[in-house]
Amino acid sequence: MSRIVFLILMFAGLACTDKENPVIMNVQPEPGDPVENADKDSTFYYLALGDSYTIGESVAENQRFPVQLVEQLKADGFEMQPAKIVARTGWTTDELATAIENENLKNSYNLVTLLIGVNNQYRGRSADEYRGEFRNNLQTAIKYAGNKAQNVIVISIPDYGVTPFGKSRNPEQIAKEIDEYNAINFQETQQANARYVEITAISREALNNETLVASDGLHPSGEMYRRWVEKILPEAKKILESQK
């Protein structure tokens, strides 16, 4: 009898132990089930803002500097969407600002470049006006870079005075005013804590190298844009590496 009582108590104790310490099974999710902490989207998005130098007037689409930049970034292992380009030949700082307002853009991009001002200079607009409008353009660029100034690259204005077109239009005066405009956009970029890439020196090599000028005798060739990308690429990679 005592043995029967013992066995009953033992089984009762085991039942109680199983309830207090249930076995936890490691169940693997079925294919297609949502998984917590899944890897974030590793695709990068790039917004290029500017004028003829950004849209690549007189060169093939694959020679535009934003397109070449994306291809170089892909070659270096970054998953890139095609560049979103908001640019048109002839645009000034205020015209770019208006165009951006009318574009259907993402809330933020991983990388933003800004190159604007040559048409302000060409139309004879004042440096003071350029400063204020460029500052607004830069703040807009920063906004679309997720409010992260370090994810924006400002590119200096090239000197078209060395081109066949520019040589007949007082190249010394053009060079002087381009330098003045670039001093302004450099100062504004530093104050905003964004990045800056100087390509004006490369553009001036066109004085003695016709392969750096497009067939229209004014705009950069695909080769010149390739040279620009060589200087822009290291900064772009730093920006994207910081977001991996």
Secondary structure, 3 states (H helix, E strand, C coil): CHHHHHHHHHHHHHHHHHHHCCCCCCCCCCCCCCCCCCCCCCCECEEEEECHHHHCCCCCHHHCHHHHHHHHHHHCCCCECCCEEEECCCCCHHHHHHHHHCCCCCCCCCEEEEECCHHHHHCCCCHHHHHHHHHHHHHHHHHHCCCCHHHEEEECCCCHHHCCCHHHCCHHHHHHHHHHHHHHHHHHHHHHCCEEECCHHHHHHHHCCHHHECCCCCCECHHHHHHHHHHHHHHHHHHHHCCC
